[in-house]
Amino acid sequence: QVQLVESGGGLVQAGGSLTLSCAASGTMFSVNDMGWYRRPPGEQRELVALIGTGGRSQLADSVKGRFTISRDNAKNTVYLQMNSLKSEDTAVYYCYAQVPALFALGGVHWGQGTQVTVSS
């Protein structure tokens, strides 16, 4: 069992900042890619950012220059620093983690989601 516990969501004014964190815990395992997806109201889930074990990251065009993804491998934790927030960023944000198939818990794991609401 792998649990992804998200925190940091909330209500923020346009132009403000918010930091999300997600910690993976459970039995013996390791994590490859970690990241964040989001589901805006009435829309499909979309990729926000991914980061590999080596620190290489991938960001959606809509958030480049505003969001930063980082991770602490020792803590199996991923962060998303969100700056210059816009109303379009309002969504439920989901933590994502890829566990190698070498482990019994191998596969994709998701957090329960945390609401981010940007007011204008």
C-alpha positions as a printed Julia matrix, in Angstrom:
120×3 Matrix{Float64}:
   0.0    0.0     0.0
   1.26   3.44   -1.01
  -0.36   6.53    0.4
   0.08   9.97   -1.11
  -0.81  12.66    1.38
  -1.31  16.12   -0.1
  -1.34  19.41    1.73
  -1.18  23.12    1.03
  -4.34  23.71   -0.96
  -6.68  26.54   -0.2
  -8.08  29.86   -1.3
  -5.79  32.54   -2.65
  -6.25  35.82   -4.5
  -5.16  36.23   -8.09
  -1.49  37.1    -8.24
  -0.78  35.31   -4.99
   1.24  32.22   -4.23
   0.6   28.8    -2.81
   2.78  25.75   -2.18
   1.53  22.19   -2.39
   3.32  19.2    -0.92
   2.8   15.47   -1.25
   4.49  12.78    0.8
   4.51   9.14   -0.26
   4.48   6.57    2.49
   3.82   2.88    2.95
   5.71  -0.37    2.88
   9.04  -0.96    1.18
   9.2    0.84   -2.16
  10.93   3.56   -4.11
   9.52   6.25   -6.37
  10.49   7.22   -9.88
   8.52  10.08  -11.4
   6.39  12.23   -9.15
   4.2   15.12  -10.08
   0.94  16.94  -10.14
  -2.18  16.78  -12.26
  -5.24  18.94  -11.94
  -8.9   18.9   -12.88
 -10.44  22.34  -13.46
 -14.2   22.65  -12.94
 -16.06  20.98  -15.78
 -12.87  19.96  -17.55
 -10.68  16.9   -17.95
  -7.69  16.07  -15.81
  -4.49  17.57  -17.16
  -0.8   17.33  -16.42
   0.67  20.23  -14.49
   4.21  19.11  -13.75
   6.38  16.02  -13.46
   9.81  15.52  -11.97
  12.14  12.55  -12.23
  14.54  11.17   -9.67
  17.37  13.12  -11.27
  15.53  16.41  -10.97
  14.47  16.82  -14.58
  11.07  18.41  -14.76
   8.28  18.83  -17.25
   5.77  21.65  -16.96
   2.58  22.38  -18.81
   2.85  25.41  -21.08
   0.11  27.14  -19.11
   2.2   27.18  -15.93
   5.74  27.64  -17.24
   7.41  30.62  -15.64
   4.95  30.61  -12.75
   5.12  27.15  -11.18
   8.13  25.24   -9.92
   8.23  21.55   -9.08
  10.81  20.04   -6.75
  11.31  16.9    -4.71
  13.11  15.46   -1.73
  14.0   11.88   -2.59
  14.99  10.99    0.96
  11.51  11.96    2.13
   9.64  10.74   -0.96
   8.05  14.15   -1.11
   7.19  16.35   -4.07
   6.4   20.05   -3.96
   4.68  22.48   -6.27
   5.41  26.16   -5.78
   2.72  28.17   -7.5
   3.28  31.87   -8.09
   1.32  34.54   -9.95
  -1.81  32.46   -9.64
  -4.66  33.07  -12.04
  -8.32  32.2   -11.88
  -7.64  29.6   -14.57
  -5.5   27.72  -12.05
  -8.54  26.91   -9.96
  -8.81  23.12   -9.84
  -8.47  20.03   -7.74
  -4.8   19.14   -7.73
  -3.77  15.49   -7.56
  -0.42  14.12   -6.53
   1.07  11.43   -8.76
   3.79   8.88   -8.1
   5.26   6.11  -10.23
   6.63   3.11   -8.35
   8.93   0.76  -10.29
   7.55  -2.64  -11.26
  10.38  -4.27   -9.32
   8.34  -3.64   -6.18
   5.12  -5.34   -5.2
   3.55  -1.88   -5.07
   4.7   -1.05   -8.57
   2.43   1.11  -10.69
   0.8    4.51  -10.68
  -0.52   5.96   -7.45
  -2.71   8.98   -6.88
  -3.46  11.27   -4.01
  -7.0   12.11   -2.98
  -6.73  15.63   -4.34
  -6.53  19.06   -2.78
  -8.63  22.04   -3.82
  -6.94  25.2    -5.04
  -9.23  28.15   -5.58
  -7.99  31.42   -7.02
 -10.27  34.41   -6.57
 -10.22  37.6    -8.61
